[in-house]
Amino acid sequence: VPPEKPVNITCWSKNMKDLTCKWAPGTEGETFLHTNYTLKYKRRWYGQDNTCQEYHTAGTYSCHIPKDLALFTPYEIWVEASNRLGVAVSDVVMLDILDVVTTDPPSDVHVSRVGDLEDQLSVRWSSPPALKDFLFQAKYQIQYRVEDSSEWKVVDDVGNQTSCRLAGLRPGTVYFVQVRCNPFSIYGSKKAGIWSDWSNPTAASTPRSAQTCSCCSPHSRHGGDGGVEARPPVRHRPPCPRRATYGCSNLGIKLYDQWRVWLQKSHKTRNQV
């Protein structure tokens, strides 16, 4: 059977001098015959075809072009599949190197407690080294999960800062945290670039809570006989924050801290009565 045309060509550049592309062999996969794949590329307005030489650098169907690429110039890229029974050519992908830049994951990710606050963690990291060599900025994302869960929660509002406080966490709980980076505004490019891989997970635990907060629970509690005892209403109660991360918003953290101060004072007053 002749080969199917390759599909899903995606490319990225780590340093604006190279390009790595990968593809899929076709909707039905490879045939029983051995199939050769050749990635070719050329500048859009120039007629000379070039052939990629470094294959299998990012998986079975991939190739790396290490140098001699021009900036501010669209490239046409395609893959040819061939076996004894024929040749199939993918659709042509057109791209500019500046629009597909990515980086290594952020390095030196540190997660630590915020004093004795049992529901917060501080996350700090360093920008990827490539950001220091080229004229572009970066935005970051954080994802975190508790130790006994596989579900990650993502913080999108980190912006271009390299630190963040996670609030609304469970006391006495181990969290795993990862950070990734997306370069943007590369030499004025309007596209956002490509997200890096996530950094390796970094673990830290929140302090154990000295007391259980019930201010956000319904205003009732169980009496000794199993009934429900009404709780006196608390006047001037500020709205309870949602028990979830406030991301890296300074305003959100400030409001959260104000709520905590009020909560501590209310517990102190209640214990003195």
DADA-V622176 format. One record per backbone hydrogen bond with DSSP energy under -1.0 kcal/mol. NH is the residue of the N-H (numbers start at 1). CO is the residue of the C=O. E is the energy in kcal/mol with one decimal. If there is no record, write none. Layout:
nh	co	e
NH	CO	E
NH	CO	E
This chain:
nh	co	e
7	24	-2.2
10	22	-2.3
12	20	-2.3
13	100	-2.3
19	65	-2.2
20	12	-2.9
21	63	-2.5
22	10	-2.5
23	61	-1.9
24	7	-3.1
29	26	-1.1
36	82	-2.9
38	80	-2.5
40	78	-3.0
41	50	-2.2
42	76	-1.8
44	74	-2.6
46	43	-1.5
50	41	-2.5
52	39	-2.8
56	62	-2.2
63	21	-2.3
64	54	-3.0
65	19	-3.7
75	95	-3.5
76	42	-3.0
77	93	-2.8
78	40	-2.3
80	38	-2.8
81	88	-3.3
82	36	-2.4
83	86	-2.3
86	83	-1.3
88	81	-2.9
90	79	-2.7
93	77	-3.1
95	75	-2.1
99	96	-2.0
100	97	-1.6
102	13	-2.9
107	126	-1.3
110	124	-3.3
112	122	-2.5
117	114	-2.1
121	166	-1.8
122	112	-3.4
123	164	-3.4
124	110	-2.7
125	162	-1.9
126	107	-3.1
131	128	-1.6
132	129	-1.4
133	130	-1.2
134	130	-1.0
136	134	-1.8
137	184	-1.6
139	182	-2.2
140	159	-2.2
141	180	-1.8
142	155	-1.7
143	178	-2.3
144	153	-2.2
145	176	-1.9
147	174	-2.1
149	146	-1.7
153	144	-2.8
155	142	-3.6
161	158	-1.1
164	123	-2.2
166	121	-3.0
169	119	-2.7
172	207	-1.9
175	204	-3.4
176	145	-2.8
177	202	-2.5
178	143	-2.7
180	141	-2.1
182	139	-2.4
184	137	-1.4
187	135	-1.4
189	186	-1.9
194	101	-2.2
196	181	-2.9
199	179	-2.2
202	177	-2.2
204	175	-1.9
206	173	-2.2
217	214	-1.7
220	218	-2.5
221	229	-1.8
223	227	-2.7
226	223	-1.5
229	221	-3.4
231	219	-1.1
244	242	-2.4
249	246	-1.3
253	249	-2.4
254	250	-2.4
255	251	-2.5
256	252	-2.2
257	253	-2.7
258	254	-2.2
259	255	-2.1
260	256	-2.0
261	257	-2.3
262	258	-2.2
263	259	-2.4
264	260	-2.7
265	261	-2.2
266	262	-2.4
267	263	-2.2
268	264	-2.1
269	265	-2.7
270	266	-2.2
271	267	-2.1
272	268	-1.2
